[in-house]
Amino acid sequence: MGELPRADHRYQRHYTDAGTYGGLYGFAASGAELFFATEEQTSLWTPAVDANGVYSYTGYLQVNDPVTGAVTHAIPIRPLRTTSMRLADRR
């Protein structure tokens, strides 16, 4: 689908958007699934990662715990008028 995984090299974890109806996957370096967290159905986005969380934007900014996937923050920013981040900046 064109999504790019984001790696947290310090802890050897990898994150990517995926799922039939939208979501965020977290994987250990071994390939074992750490979690699946539900997100709005939006394609072509890549999560950002730092020591505090995994950040995604699919109509709102969501911060997930990097180990459990639990949502720690969800902030509405502006609604998307598309299901693809490729078209999100077009007005």
SERO-4910 file (N, C-alpha, C, O; in steps of 0.05 Angstrom, whole numbers):
BEGIN
 pado doro    nc1    nc2    nc3   cac1   cac2   cac3    cc1    cc2    cc3    oc1    oc2    oc3
  Met    A     16    -24      0      0      0      0     17     25      0      6     47     -2
  Gly    A     43     23      2     60     46      1     67     57     28     81     78     30
  Glu    A     59     45     50     66     55     76     95     48     83    105     28     73
  Leu    A    108     65     98    135     60    105    137     55    135    126     70    151
  Pro    A    149     33    144    152     27    172    171     47    185    189     57    172
  Arg    A    167     52    210    185     70    226    197     53    247    183     39    262
  Ala    A    224     54    250    238     37    269    247     54    293    256     77    290
  Asp    A    245     42    316    257     53    340    282     37    346    280     16    360
  His    A    304     45    335    329     29    335    340     25    363    353      5    369
  Arg    A    335     44    381    346     41    408    334     17    422    348      3    437
  Tyr    A    308     12    418    295    -11    431    288    -34    412    276    -53    420
  Gln    A    297    -31    387    293    -52    367    263    -59    364    255    -82    364
  Arg    A    247    -38    360    218    -42    354    212    -28    328    225     -8    320
  His    A    191    -37    314    183    -26    288    154    -21    289    138    -36    301
  Tyr    A    145      1    275    117     10    275    109     16    247    124     27    231
  Thr    A     84      9    240     74     15    213     43     17    214     31      5    232
  Asp    A     32     32    196      3     32    193     -5      8    176      9      0    158
  Ala    A    -27     -4    183    -36    -28    168    -64    -35    179    -75    -22    196
  Gly    A    -75    -56    168   -101    -66    177   -122    -60    156   -120    -40    142
  Thr    A   -142    -77    155   -163    -74    135   -178    -48    139   -186    -35    120
  Tyr    A   -183    -40    164   -199    -17    170   -183      5    184   -194     21    199
  Gly    A   -157      5    181   -139     25    193   -128     16    220   -143      4    236
  Gly    A   -103     22    224    -91     15    250    -61     19    250    -49     25    230
  Leu    A    -50     15    274    -22     18    279    -12     -8    290    -22    -18    311
  Tyr    A      8    -20    278     21    -44    288     48    -37    300     62    -20    291
  Gly    A     54    -51    322     81    -50    334     93    -77    334     79    -97    340
  Phe    A    118    -80    326    131   -105    324    158   -104    339    172    -84    339
  Ala    A    165   -126    351    192   -130    363    211   -135    341    203   -142    319
  Ala    A    237   -133    346    257   -138    326    256   -167    316    264   -172    293
  Ser    A    246   -185    332    243   -213    324    221   -217    304    219   -239    292
  Gly    A    204   -197    301    181   -200    283    155   -205    298    134   -205    286
  Ala    A    157   -211    324    133   -216    340    117   -191    343    127   -169    347
  Glu    A     91   -194    340     73   -171    343     71   -162    372     66   -178    390
  Leu    A     76   -136    377     73   -125    403     44   -116    408     33   -121    430
  Phe    A     32   -103    388      5    -94    391     -7    -86    364      7    -82    344
  Phe    A    -33    -84    364    -48    -71    342    -66    -51    355    -82    -58    373
  Ala    A    -65    -25    347    -81     -4    358    -99      7    335    -89     13    314
  Thr    A   -124      9    340   -143     19    320   -139     49    315   -135     64    334
  Glu    A   -139     56    290   -137     84    281   -159     89    261   -172     70    252
  Glu    A   -164    114    254   -182    120    232   -172    107    207   -147    104    203
  Gln    A   -190     99    189   -181     87    164   -169    108    145   -184    123    132
  Thr    A   -143    110    145   -128    129    128   -103    114    119    -90    102    135
  Ser    A    -97    116     94    -73    103     84    -51    123     78    -55    147     78
  Leu    A    -27    112     73     -4    127     64      6    146     86     14    169     80
  Trp    A      7    138    111     19    153    132     40    136    146     39    111    145
  Thr    A     59    149    159     81    136    173     82    147    201     83    171    204
  Pro    A     82    130    221     83    141    249    111    152    255    131    144    244
  Ala    A    111    172    273    136    183    284    141    170    311    121    163    325
  Val    A    166    166    319    172    152    344    193    168    359    212    178    348
  Asp    A    189    170    385    210    179    403    209    163    429    194    144    430
  Ala    A    224    171    449    225    155    474    199    155    488    194    138    505
  Asn    A    181    174    482    156    177    497    132    164    484    112    159    497
  Gly    A    133    159    458    110    148    445    113    144    415    133    151    403
  Val    A     91    134    404     88    130    375     66    150    366     44    148    376
  Tyr    A     72    168    348     54    190    341     43    184    313     57    177    294
  Ser    A     17    189    311      4    186    284    -16    208    281    -27    219    300
  Tyr    A    -22    214    255    -43    234    249    -61    222    228    -52    217    205
  Thr    A    -86    218    235   -106    208    217   -132    224    220   -153    213    221
  Gly    A   -129    250    223   -151    268    229   -149    279    257   -162    299    263
  Tyr    A   -134    266    273   -127    276    300   -100    265    306    -91    245    295
  Leu    A    -86    279    324    -60    269    333    -64    249    355    -77    255    375
  Gln    A    -54    225    351    -56    204    371    -28    196    379    -10    192    363
  Val    A    -25    192    405      0    183    416     -5    156    430    -23    153    447
  Asn    A     11    135    422      8    109    433     32    101    449     55    110    442
  Asp    A     29     85    470     51     75    485     67     57    466     55     40    452
  Pro    A     94     59    465    110     44    446    111     14    452    120     -1    434
  Val    A    103      5    475    104    -24    481     77    -37    481     73    -58    470
  Thr    A     57    -23    493     30    -35    495     11    -27    473     -9    -40    468
  Gly    A     16     -3    461     -2      7    441    -25     23    453    -41     34    438
  Ala    A    -27     25    479    -49     39    492    -47     69    484    -25     80    483
  Val    A    -70     81    479    -71    109    472    -66    126    497    -79    122    517
  Thr    A    -46    143    496    -40    161    518    -51    189    514    -56    203    533
  His    A    -54    197    489    -65    223    482    -79    221    455    -70    206    438
  Ala    A   -101    235    452   -115    238    427   -124    267    425   -141    276    440
  Ile    A   -114    281    405   -120    310    403   -132    315    375   -118    311    355
  Pro    A   -157    324    374   -169    331    348   -154    356    336   -150    375    350
  Ile    A   -147    355    311   -133    377    298   -151    389    277   -159    413    279
  Arg    A   -157    375    257   -177    383    237   -185    358    222   -169    340    218
  Pro    A   -210    356    215   -219    332    201   -206    330    173   -202    349    159
  Leu    A   -200    305    166   -190    299    139   -214    296    121   -235    287    129
  Arg    A   -210    304     96   -231    301     76   -224    279     57   -234    278     35
  Thr    A   -206    262     65   -196    240     48   -188    217     65   -185    219     89
  Thr    A   -185    194     53   -175    170     67   -147    164     60   -136    143     67
  Ser    A   -133    183     46   -105    179     39    -89    204     46    -97    226     39
  Met    A    -67    201     60    -51    224     67    -38    236     42    -29    259     43
  Arg    A    -38    222     19    -27    234     -6    -44    258    -14    -33    276    -26
  Leu    A    -69    258     -8    -87    279    -16    -94    298      6   -109    317      2
  Ala    A    -84    294     30    -92    309     54    -84    339     52    -98    355     64
  Asp    A    -63    346     38    -54    374     37    -67    389     14    -64    414     13
  Arg    A    -81    376     -3    -94    390    -25   -120    403    -15   -134    391      1
  Arg    A   -125    427    -24   -149    441    -15   -167    447    -39   -188    459    -36
***
